Amino acid sequence: MDSNLPLITVIIVVYNGAASLEDTIQSTLQLAYKNREVIIIDGASKDGTVEIIKKYQQHLYYWITEPDKGIYDAMNKGWRKATDESYIIFLGSGDKILQLPDISACKSYNIIYGNVLIGEKLFSSTTDFRLRLGNTLHHQALLIKKSIHPEPPFSLEYPVYADFDFNQRLYKSGTRFIKDKSFCSYALEGGVSAVRNHKESLKIVNKNFGKRYSLIAKLYYFLQDARSAK
């Protein structure tokens, strides 16, 4: 490890992901950026996932397999174990970091983000006003310095969009974000938020930005759905 470079903590959360987990682990261990630690939080898988984790355990900073209350409970566990001054990024089984940003050039920022390839479609992340309406960031290309929120940040009140809630709270607090266009990750299609839950999303918008924005968001979702139906 190069201690002169910021530390990155890659947290992989998985449940019954034996078919794709090894690809994610290998792609993480093969990153050119060596000042990193890898954490795996498994939700008591029964499909061979644990055997795959054990195969790589000497390369892991920490791993555990035990029942949890869903993906955000698992993510909170990983957050708790990450080194305090590290930048944290979350991957699911099948996800991959394609290219990390220039961390040294961005280290004055608490949050660094990039774009995400979802299947064959590129999701262009942004932190403009649209983050008040919907989740314009994906965790596969989002590095957050743990020291700005030492305690686990995800509310289990939101089983689908707890990451959206956290992103909105960071944005609302004035936390500094920077986008590095070279930062890109791959996300396996079909994650927990693949099926839209407008009710939960609107609840989050209303909590963080009030009724006015929740009404605008409702119209925004309607237009998005209409466009997708064409």
Protein Blocks (a to p, Z undefined) as FASTA:
>chain_A
ZZkbccdddddddehillmmmmmmmmmmmpmblbbcdddddehiaehmmmmmmmmmmmpf
bdcddddebjklmmmmmmmmpcfkbccddddehiacfbdcdfklmmmpfbdcddddehja
ccdddfbfklmmmccbdfklcccdfklombafbdfklmmlmmmmmmmmmmmnopacdddf
kbccdddehifklpccfklmmmmmmmmnojklmmmmmmmmmmmmmmmmZZ
